[in-house]
Every structure is written in C-alpha cells, then in structure tokens.
Amino acid sequence: MMRDLLRFPLGPSPAERAAGKVWLVGAGPGDLELLTLKAVRVLGEAEVVLVDDLVNPEILSHCAQARTVWVGKRGGCRSTSQAFIQRLMWRLARQGKCVVRLKGGDPGVFGRAGEEALWLHARGVPCEVVNGVTAGAAAATACGFPLTMRGMTMGVTLVTGHTEHGDTPNWPALAHSGTTLVIYMGVSTMAQTQDSLLRAGMEPSTPVAMVENASLAQQRHRLSTLAHMLADARDFGLRSPAILVVGQVVGMAEALVPLAGASKRTGTLG
C-alpha cells in the first residue's frame, strides 16, 4: 500500500493547490441508515477516501468513484501512524484533490478531528468537518435507554478510558458529577475504572451497560452493575470495540428494550 501511495504525482501547480480540500467525515457507529445525508454527498464527491479501521466497509458504496486507502488505527494493533496520515492528507490536497478522511462515529469525539484540522490549517489546507452519530449515543439506543432523563441525570459526560500517555480521568469528580458516564476505549482499563468509581463513593448498585459493536448486526450487550461489571464482562467475553455506559438511566433498559424492538443478545442487571 505504501508503494502505491507514492505514485501520486508531486509538485502541484498553484491552481491545483488552491482547489484541494480535506473533509473529516463521521461514518457513524456502523449502521448504514445512521449515515448523514451530508456525509453521503461528500463521499460522492471524493477523489480519495482515507478509511479508519472501525468504518463499516459497506459505507464505501457511496464513494465507488474514489480511490480508497485503509489507514487503520487500533489500540494494541499495528496501525498507520498519525504523522503519515496527516502528511498524506496534506500531499493529496495540495495536488488539488477532494480528500475524505472517513472516521467511525463522530470526528470530534475521540476522533482526532481537532488536531488534524489545526495541523492542516497551519499548512494552508482547507478542512471541514461533517458530524456523525457517536457510538455512545447509538449504544444507549441499541440497549433501549436514553442518555438523559429528567429527575435521573443532570447530563452526559463522554470520557476515554485509554489515553496516549497513560493519564487517567478524574474519576472522583466524575463519580459525583450527577451525569451519565459514557466511556470509550475502556475495556482494557475496566478494572481500574471500577475500582476508582467505587473508591470515589459511587453506589455499587449503579447500573452499567457494556455494548460491543453498537448498531451493527454483530452487536452484543450485557447489562450489569458497577459492583459486578468486571466479573460480568469476563463471563460475557467482552471485547473491543465496546462502549461502557454507567448511570441510573441504564436501569430503564429492561423496561424499554421490548418497545425498542431489540433482538440482540442481552443480560439482566446483576
């Protein structure tokens, strides 16, 4: 793949440099029907599409005219470097091409949209973001509960359980925030998360949802509690990509799943 990329010509003319643009497009959580109309339009205009690892390949039917390059980035796996991806976007845009960086979920929610947009802007490359449905929202809906509910939660906090430098969230503050916690990339650090929230005083009976592959046909989810989440995750065989949702709203799932028409594998609150 790397050799193929070098076939793109170098040395664009001033006219070509003025015409290029990069779109940071959210592909949503995977369900084709959750792709936005704007995303479909931009994909249909793209000349080159750089595709993240978690994007549903069926979405590429909307950009059959474009050259697609897979630039996967997965924790613990061999990944395309961020520096290489940024240089490739810059090079293609300076050749006058319409470039789409297609990301799972929403580009602005743990999707590096901010750093990529700043990097491109600093080098004179036009860049625009197209929002997508974030996996946390899709995971809650797939389980049959809302992320907010009057009288039950004051809001929603989106947080990552895994950072580049090993930093951890301020779990004591989050435990007392009165918000639903939606944890991305949290499978490998689940034990630390559970321990930190319990030590901070969060009730052991707080409902928890663990959702793999939210919105896709292979989605699986398990309902648990903060006290039992680690044991239940092991019993369930929870694997990434997965979303963890912690909060009282999760307790609504058992009542609302039949109304939502959910047919995926689920469990009961432990």
N, C-alpha and C positions, 0 to 999 in steps of 0.2 A: 504493500500500500504506500509506504513512504517513497519508493522509487517512482510510483505513478504520479504522486503529487508534484514531483519535480518537473513534470512535463508541462505544467502551466508556464507560459512564457513570462519572462521577467522584463523589466524596463517599460512599463506602460507609458503611453503618451499623456500629456496634460489633460486632454479631453477624456481619456479613459479614467484617469484618476478622479476627475470631477463627477463621473457618472456612477461610481461604485457605492454600495451601501451594505451594511450588515444589519440583519434583523435577528433579534434574540427572541425566539418564539417558544411559547409554552405549549407542549403537546398534551397537557393534562395528565391524569393518572393512568391512562391507557384505554379506557372505554372510548371507542371511535365517536360515539354520539356526544361526548363531552368536549370535543374539539371545537373551538370557537370559529365563527364564520370568518373573522379576520385572519385567523391562522390559516384556514383553508385558502383564502385569497392570496396571502403572501407566499404560501408554499407553491401555489400555481404559477407565481411569477418568478420563482427562484431559478437560478442557473446552477448553483452549487448548494447542497444541504449537508451540513456537518451534524451528524446524528449522535446523541448521547446514548449510553448503554441501556437505559431504562425505558426508552421510547418504544411503543408498540410498533413493530415493523409494518403493520397494516396501514398505518397513517401515511406511509410513503407513497401510497396510491394517489395521493393528492399532489405529488410532485414528480410524476413519471418522466417529465421533460428534463429534470435536473440531474446532475451528477451527484451521487450520494457518497459520503465518506463517513465511516463509523469512527468516532473519536471517544470511545467509552471511557468513563471514569467511575470506578467502583472501589470502595474501601477494601483493602486486603487482596485485591486482584491486580494483575498487570493492567496498567492504564496509560492512556495517552497523556503526556504532560500538559499542564495548563499553559506553560510558556509556548509549547509548539502550537497548540490550538489558537492562541492569540496571534502568533506570527502568521499562521495560515490565513486567518480571517483578514488580517491587515493586507497580506500579499494579494489575496483574491479580490478584495475591494479596490485596491489600487490598480488592478487590471480592468476595472470598470464593471465588475460582475455584481449581480444581485446575490448576496450570500445570506443563507439562513442558518443560524445556529439553533438546532432543534433540541429542546431540553424537556425532560419529563417534568410533569407538574407545572408550576409557575416559575419563570426565570428569576423572579425577585424573592422567592422563598427558598433559601439554601441552594440557589441555582447559579451563583456567581455572576448574576447579571450586572450588579453594581461595579464589581472590579473590572469586568470585561468592557462595559460601556465607558468607564473612566479611561481605561487603557487605550481604547480605540479613539475616543475623543481627543486625548492628548496628542495623538498622531494624525489628527485631521480627517478621520474616517467617520462619516455619518452613521449613526446607530440608533435603532428604535426597538423598543420592547413591546411584545404582544403577550398580554397576560394569558395564563392558562389556569384551569381548575387545579388547585393544590391537592396533593394526596391526602392531607389531613382532613379536609372537608369531605372528600369522596369516601374516606374510610368511615367516618361517622355516619354518613348517609347510608352506606352499604350495610352497616350494622343495625340501622333503624333508629338512630337517636340524633338529636341536634347538638351542635357545639355550644349553643347558648339557650338558656331558658329562664324566663322571669322567675325570680324568687329562688333560683337554684344556683346560678353562677353570675358573676359580675363581668365576665368577658372570656376571652380566649388568649392563651399565650402559646405561641409557636416557638419551640426550642429544639436545639440539636443535642443529641446525646454523645456526639462524636465531633471533635474539633481537630484542626490540623496540628495544633501544638499541644494537644492533650489537656487543655483547660476544661474545667467543668462549670456547668451553670450554677447560679446561686440558688441551690435547691431549698435552703431555709426560707429565702424570700418568696420563692415560687410556691412553697407549701402553704404559705399564709396569704397568698395573693387573692384568693377568692375567685380564681379563674380556672377554666378547663385547661389542662395541660396537654398539648399535642406534641409528642416527642418524635422527631425524625432521627433516623440513623441511630436508634437506641437499643438495638438487640444485643450488641456485644458489651454494652455497659449497663445492662439491665440490673445486675446485682448491686452495682454502686448506686444507681438511681433509686432502687427500692430502699436500700439502707439509708440513704441520705434523706429521703422524704419521711421515712418512719422516725428517724432521729430528730427531724425538724418538728415533729409533732403532728404530722398528717395522720388522720384516723386509719387504722389498719383495714377497716371495712370499706374504705373508699373504692368505688367501682373502677375497674380498668378494662379497656378493650385492647386486644392485640390483633392487628389486621395485616395479613400478608397480601401483596399484590392487589391492593384496593381497586375495585371497579372492573377487574379483569375476570375472565371465565374461570381462571385458576385461583381466584380469591379464596382464602380461608380466614376465619376469625375465631377468636376464643374470648369469652367474657370471663373475668376473674375479679379479684380484689387486690388491693395493694399488698396485703399480708401474704397472699397466695400466688402472686403473679409469676414469681420466678419458678416455683415448682410446676405451675400450670404450663408455663412456656416450655419447660423441658419435656413435660408429658405430651404436649401438643406437637413438639418438634418445630417450634417457631424459627423461621429463617428470614433473612433479609431478601428483598426489600420489605420492610414492615413499618407500620405506624403504631405507636402506643398512645392511647388516649386515657388520661387519668382525670376523674371528676365525677360529681354526682349525676351529671346528665347521662353517663353511660348506663346508669341503672334503669333508664327509660327503655333500653333496647328490648328487654324481654316483653314489654307491653306493646311496642311499636313494630317489631320485626314482622309479625303476621300482616300488619297493614301495609308494610313496605313491600311485601311480596318476596322477601329474601328467601333464597333457596340454597345459599352457601352453607357449608359446614359451620356450626357454631357450638358454643357450650353455655352453661349456666353460670351465674355468679357463684364463686366458691366461698 
